[in-house]
Amino acid sequence: MTSQYKVHEAGAGLRLQSGPGRDLIFKVTGEDTAGAFDYFIVEVAPRGGPPLHVHHKQEETIHVLKGTFKVRIGEELFRLEPGGFAYLPCNVPHAFLNLTDDPAEIIVVYTPGGGHKFYEELGPMTRGATPDPKAIAAVFTKHDMTLLGPPLSAD
């Protein structure tokens, strides 16, 4: 199968929500790349980031565009400035946190693709007044991930 090319203006793409203050702009999804990969921009709120989790089938990369991030990979902690990069192999727990008081941005690549389906389900659940932790954990499980703990703290 041959994938169809795609071109976007700045800020364009499939916009989805993740946790509070995390919007995603998918430039391509697994549906666009015959399952090969997802490429998306994550707009991360000040002091925001996902909880500790692990992907069981997807590799992930993070490339910092704007902001300073604390990144946990396994048991190790790293600090990434703009231009910094991290590769997060599948089956290795990870999380990241925007350490600044300003919105930040990262580029994320998942391989294989299809991660947008996870965010289509997760976004509406996490933006409500009182998210249901069991329902959120079930969405992680459905998409071959496990929720392991809370988000990182700045200290």
C-alpha positions as CSV (number, residue, x, y, z in Angstrom):
1,M,0.0,0.0,0.0
2,T,1.3,3.4,-0.9
3,S,0.6,6.2,1.5
4,Q,-0.8,9.6,0.3
5,Y,1.4,12.6,0.8
6,K,0.3,15.3,3.3
7,V,1.2,19.0,3.7
8,H,0.0,21.3,6.5
9,E,0.3,25.0,7.2
10,A,1.7,26.0,10.6
11,G,-0.6,25.0,13.4
12,A,-2.7,22.7,11.1
13,G,-3.4,19.0,11.5
14,L,-5.6,16.7,13.5
15,R,-6.0,18.5,16.9
16,L,-6.8,16.3,19.9
17,Q,-6.6,16.7,23.6
18,S,-4.7,14.8,26.2
19,G,-4.6,15.5,29.9
20,P,-5.4,19.0,31.3
21,G,-3.4,21.6,29.3
22,R,-2.0,19.2,26.8
23,D,-3.2,19.6,23.2
24,L,-1.8,17.5,20.4
25,I,-1.6,18.4,16.7
26,F,-1.1,15.2,14.6
27,K,0.6,16.1,11.4
28,V,0.3,12.4,10.3
29,T,-1.3,9.4,12.0
30,G,-0.8,5.7,11.5
31,E,-3.8,5.9,9.2
32,D,-1.8,8.3,7.0
33,T,1.4,6.2,7.1
34,A,0.0,2.7,6.6
35,G,0.6,2.1,10.3
36,A,4.3,3.0,10.2
37,F,4.3,6.0,12.6
38,D,2.5,9.0,14.1
39,Y,4.2,12.5,14.1
40,F,2.6,15.1,16.4
41,I,3.3,18.3,18.3
42,V,2.4,18.4,22.0
43,E,1.5,21.7,23.5
44,V,2.3,21.3,27.2
45,A,0.8,23.6,29.8
46,P,3.1,25.3,32.3
47,R,4.2,22.7,34.9
48,G,2.2,20.0,33.0
49,G,3.0,16.5,31.8
50,P,1.6,13.0,31.6
51,P,1.5,10.5,34.5
52,L,4.2,7.8,34.6
53,H,3.2,5.1,32.1
54,V,4.6,2.4,29.8
55,H,3.9,1.6,26.2
56,H,3.9,-2.2,25.5
57,K,4.0,-2.0,21.7
58,Q,5.1,1.6,20.7
59,E,8.5,3.2,20.6
60,E,8.4,6.9,21.3
61,T,10.7,9.9,20.7
62,I,10.5,13.4,22.3
63,H,12.2,16.4,20.7
64,V,11.9,19.7,22.6
65,L,10.9,22.7,20.6
66,K,10.1,25.2,23.4
67,G,10.5,25.0,27.2
68,T,12.6,22.9,29.6
69,F,11.6,19.4,30.5
70,K,12.3,16.9,33.2
71,V,12.1,13.4,31.6
72,R,12.0,10.1,33.4
73,I,13.1,7.0,31.5
74,G,13.1,3.9,33.6
75,E,14.6,5.0,36.9
76,E,16.8,7.8,35.4
77,L,16.0,11.5,35.3
78,F,17.1,13.9,32.5
79,R,16.7,17.6,31.8
80,L,16.0,18.6,28.2
81,E,16.3,22.1,26.9
82,P,15.1,23.3,23.5
83,G,16.7,21.0,20.8
84,G,17.0,18.2,23.4
85,F,15.9,14.7,22.4
86,A,15.0,11.5,24.1
87,Y,14.2,8.0,22.8
88,L,11.8,6.0,24.9
89,P,11.8,2.3,24.0
90,C,8.7,0.2,24.5
91,N,8.3,-1.5,27.8
92,V,10.3,1.2,29.6
93,P,8.3,3.4,32.0
94,H,8.5,7.1,31.3
95,A,7.0,10.5,31.9
96,F,7.9,14.2,31.3
97,L,7.2,17.5,32.9
98,N,7.3,21.1,31.6
99,L,9.5,22.8,34.2
100,T,8.6,26.3,33.1
101,D,5.8,28.7,33.9
102,D,5.1,29.1,30.2
103,P,3.5,26.8,27.6
104,A,6.0,24.5,26.0
105,E,6.1,22.3,22.9
106,I,7.6,19.0,22.0
107,I,7.5,16.8,18.8
108,V,6.6,13.2,19.5
109,V,6.9,10.3,17.1
110,Y,5.3,6.9,17.9
111,T,6.1,3.8,15.9
112,P,4.0,1.9,15.0
113,G,1.4,4.5,14.4
114,G,-2.2,4.7,15.6
115,G,-1.7,6.6,18.9
116,H,-4.3,9.2,17.9
117,K,-7.0,6.6,18.6
118,F,-5.8,6.6,22.3
119,Y,-6.1,10.4,22.5
120,E,-9.5,10.4,20.8
121,E,-10.8,8.4,23.8
122,L,-8.6,9.9,26.6
123,G,-9.1,13.6,25.9
124,P,-12.8,13.9,26.7
125,M,-12.3,11.8,29.8
126,T,-9.5,13.9,31.3
127,R,-11.0,17.3,30.5
128,G,-14.0,16.7,32.7
129,A,-14.5,18.1,36.2
130,T,-13.7,14.8,37.9
131,P,-11.9,12.3,35.7
132,D,-12.6,8.6,36.7
133,P,-9.1,7.0,37.4
134,K,-10.4,3.5,36.7
135,A,-11.9,4.5,33.3
136,I,-8.7,6.3,32.4
137,A,-6.6,3.2,33.3
138,A,-8.9,1.1,31.2
139,V,-8.2,3.3,28.1
140,F,-4.5,2.9,28.7
141,T,-4.9,-0.9,28.9
142,K,-7.1,-1.0,25.7
143,H,-4.3,0.8,23.8
144,D,-1.5,-1.5,25.0
145,M,-0.2,0.9,27.7
146,T,-0.2,0.7,31.5
147,L,-0.7,3.7,33.8
148,L,1.9,3.3,36.6
149,G,1.8,6.4,38.8
150,P,1.3,10.2,39.1
151,P,2.9,12.9,36.9
152,L,6.5,14.0,37.8
153,S,7.1,16.7,40.3
154,A,9.4,19.6,39.7
155,D,11.7,18.8,42.6
